Amino acid sequence: MKIIFSPAKSMDFSDPVKNPLKIKFPGKTNFLLKHLKTLSLGEIAEIMKVKGNTLNHVKEIYENFESAHTKKAIAAYSGVSFKQLDLGGYSEKEFGFLDSHLIILSALYGILRPSDFIKEYRLDMGMKLLKDRNLYKFWKKEVNGYFEEDELILNLASKEFSKIIEKPMITIDFKEKKGDLYRSVSTYSKKGRGLMLNYIVKNRITSVDR
């Protein structure tokens, strides 16, 4: 079983290391980086819908990407979903389980295992970075090819990222009842995905029957 998970815009690189990048598709990532480094402040603002300090920080990220330090992917993201994971309390076996079963989807790196070393970035699948194709088309072959043909895929990712997967999967959605309708509330959905992933890791669940 593989579990797909969304990345987070917020990242914590307060304690990076000097390890080199450890990613699955360096050629594809470098292609995107080459383009990202050429973008002006105005282009970044238009593509990524950011401004002020965030805009300047994104520009600095790509200007200084080569010299930047790395961090394990599972510890680099600091969004709501990732805050539900008891990383400080996981045993060695639980970290091993996490690394064997979790795939974090990424617009810059394609797919990431928790132990992969990455550098800080900002890029979403929906951003119009390339003129000739969108990032879904850019990554579709590599991402889908990573999964074995008959592998069970448990979807704990957002629609933005999970829609790149063309193979059958079991999707878990979290909704809140408001009146007579059930609606997705972003923060609660993210928290639910994180809590469920944490439960799966703690109990080392590998099938939907257990």
C-alpha positions as CSV (number, residue, x, y, z in Angstrom):
1,M,0.0,0.0,0.0
2,K,1.1,3.5,-0.8
3,I,-0.4,6.6,0.8
4,I,-0.3,9.9,-1.2
5,F,-0.1,13.1,0.7
6,S,-0.1,16.8,-0.2
7,P,2.9,19.0,0.5
8,A,2.5,22.3,2.4
9,K,3.2,25.9,1.3
10,S,4.7,26.6,4.8
11,M,8.1,25.0,5.3
12,D,10.5,25.0,8.3
13,F,14.2,25.3,7.3
14,S,15.4,26.6,10.7
15,D,17.8,23.6,11.2
16,P,18.9,22.4,7.7
17,V,21.8,20.1,7.0
18,K,24.5,20.0,4.4
19,N,23.4,16.8,2.8
20,P,23.0,16.9,-1.0
21,L,19.6,16.8,-2.6
22,K,18.1,13.2,-2.6
23,I,15.2,13.1,-5.0
24,K,13.8,10.7,-7.5
25,F,13.7,12.8,-10.7
26,P,16.6,15.3,-10.6
27,G,16.6,16.0,-14.3
28,K,12.9,17.0,-14.3
29,T,13.4,19.1,-11.2
30,N,16.5,20.9,-12.6
31,F,14.5,21.7,-15.8
32,L,11.9,23.5,-13.6
33,L,14.6,25.2,-11.5
34,K,16.3,26.6,-14.6
35,H,13.1,28.3,-15.6
36,L,12.3,29.5,-12.0
37,K,15.7,31.1,-11.7
38,T,15.0,33.3,-14.7
39,L,11.7,34.8,-13.4
40,S,11.5,38.4,-12.5
41,L,9.8,39.7,-9.4
42,G,6.8,40.7,-11.5
43,E,6.6,37.3,-13.1
44,I,6.8,35.5,-9.8
45,A,4.1,37.7,-8.4
46,E,1.8,36.9,-11.3
47,I,2.4,33.2,-11.4
48,M,2.4,32.5,-7.7
49,K,0.0,35.2,-6.5
50,V,2.4,36.5,-3.8
51,K,3.6,39.9,-2.8
52,G,5.6,41.8,-0.2
53,N,8.0,39.8,2.0
54,T,6.8,36.5,0.6
55,L,7.5,37.6,-3.0
56,N,11.0,38.7,-2.1
57,H,11.6,35.5,-0.1
58,V,10.5,33.3,-3.1
59,K,12.9,35.2,-5.4
60,E,15.7,34.7,-2.9
61,I,14.9,30.9,-2.6
62,Y,15.6,30.4,-6.3
63,E,18.4,32.8,-6.7
64,N,20.3,31.0,-3.9
65,F,19.0,27.5,-4.5
66,E,22.3,25.9,-5.4
67,S,24.0,26.9,-2.1
68,A,20.9,26.2,0.1
69,H,21.0,23.4,2.7
70,T,18.6,20.5,2.8
71,K,16.3,18.8,5.2
72,K,14.3,15.6,5.2
73,A,11.0,16.1,3.4
74,I,8.9,14.8,6.3
75,A,10.4,17.4,8.6
76,A,10.6,20.2,6.1
77,Y,6.9,20.8,5.7
78,S,5.2,22.6,8.6
79,G,1.5,22.9,7.4
80,V,-1.5,21.8,9.3
81,S,-1.5,18.2,8.1
82,F,2.1,17.7,9.0
83,K,1.7,19.1,12.5
84,Q,-0.6,16.2,13.3
85,L,2.2,13.7,12.9
86,D,4.0,12.7,16.1
87,L,7.4,12.8,14.5
88,G,9.1,13.3,17.8
89,G,7.5,10.2,19.2
90,Y,7.9,7.7,16.3
91,S,10.0,4.7,16.9
92,E,12.6,3.5,14.3
93,K,10.1,1.0,13.0
94,E,7.4,3.6,12.6
95,F,9.8,5.8,10.7
96,G,10.6,2.8,8.5
97,F,6.9,2.2,7.9
98,L,6.4,5.8,7.0
99,D,9.3,5.8,4.6
100,S,8.1,2.6,2.9
101,H,4.4,3.7,2.4
102,L,4.1,7.5,2.3
103,I,4.5,9.5,-0.9
104,I,4.4,13.2,-0.8
105,L,3.4,14.7,-4.1
106,S,5.3,17.9,-5.1
107,A,5.1,20.3,-8.0
108,L,8.9,20.8,-8.0
109,Y,10.1,17.3,-7.1
110,G,7.3,15.1,-8.5
111,I,7.3,12.5,-5.7
112,L,9.1,12.4,-2.4
113,R,9.6,9.8,0.2
114,P,9.8,11.1,3.8
115,S,13.5,10.5,4.1
116,D,14.4,12.3,0.8
117,F,16.5,15.4,1.3
118,I,15.0,18.5,-0.3
119,K,15.6,22.3,-0.4
120,E,13.0,25.0,0.4
121,Y,10.8,25.9,-2.5
122,R,7.4,27.3,-3.4
123,L,5.5,25.9,-6.3
124,D,1.9,24.5,-6.8
125,M,0.6,22.2,-9.5
126,G,-2.0,24.8,-10.5
127,M,0.6,27.5,-11.2
128,K,1.1,28.4,-14.9
129,L,4.9,28.1,-14.9
130,L,5.4,26.6,-18.4
131,K,4.0,28.0,-21.5
132,D,3.7,24.8,-23.5
133,R,2.2,22.6,-20.8
134,N,0.9,22.7,-17.2
135,L,2.6,20.9,-14.3
136,Y,0.1,18.1,-14.3
137,K,1.2,17.1,-17.8
138,F,4.8,17.7,-16.9
139,W,4.8,15.2,-14.1
140,K,2.0,12.8,-15.1
141,K,4.2,10.1,-16.7
142,E,6.8,10.0,-13.9
143,V,4.3,10.2,-11.0
144,N,2.0,7.5,-12.3
145,G,4.9,5.3,-13.4
146,Y,6.2,5.2,-9.9
147,F,3.3,3.1,-8.6
148,E,3.1,-0.6,-9.3
149,E,0.3,-1.7,-11.6
150,D,-1.7,-3.5,-8.9
151,E,-0.7,-1.4,-5.9
152,L,-3.3,-0.2,-3.4
153,I,-3.2,3.6,-3.3
154,L,-4.8,5.4,-0.4
155,N,-5.5,9.0,-1.2
156,L,-5.0,11.4,1.7
157,A,-4.0,14.3,-0.6
158,S,-5.9,17.4,-1.7
159,K,-7.8,17.4,-5.0
160,E,-5.1,19.8,-6.4
161,F,-2.4,17.1,-6.1
162,S,-4.4,13.8,-6.1
163,K,-5.9,14.5,-9.5
164,I,-2.5,13.8,-11.2
165,I,-3.0,10.2,-10.2
166,E,-4.7,8.2,-13.0
167,K,-4.7,4.8,-11.3
168,P,-7.5,3.5,-9.1
169,M,-7.2,4.6,-5.5
170,I,-9.3,4.8,-2.3
171,T,-10.0,8.5,-1.4
172,I,-10.6,9.6,2.1
173,D,-12.3,12.9,2.5
174,F,-13.2,14.8,5.6
175,K,-16.3,17.0,5.7
176,E,-18.3,18.9,8.3
177,K,-22.0,18.8,8.4
178,K,-23.6,22.3,8.1
179,G,-27.3,22.1,8.1
180,D,-28.4,19.3,5.8
181,L,-25.1,19.3,3.8
182,Y,-21.6,18.0,4.3
183,R,-18.9,20.5,3.2
184,S,-15.2,20.4,3.1
185,V,-13.5,23.0,5.4
186,S,-9.9,23.3,4.4
187,T,-8.3,23.5,7.8
188,Y,-10.4,20.7,9.2
189,S,-9.8,18.5,6.1
190,K,-6.0,19.0,6.4
191,K,-6.1,18.2,10.1
192,G,-8.1,15.1,9.4
193,R,-5.7,13.8,6.8
194,G,-2.8,14.3,9.1
195,L,-4.5,12.6,12.1
196,M,-5.4,9.7,9.9
197,L,-1.9,9.3,8.5
198,N,-0.6,9.4,12.1
199,Y,-3.0,6.7,13.1
200,I,-2.0,4.5,10.1
201,V,1.7,4.9,11.0
202,K,1.2,4.2,14.7
203,N,-0.8,1.0,13.9
204,R,1.2,0.1,10.8
205,I,-1.9,-0.5,8.7
206,T,-1.2,-1.9,5.3
207,S,-4.7,-2.8,4.0
208,V,-8.2,-1.4,4.1
209,D,-9.4,-4.7,5.7
210,R,-7.5,-4.1,9.0
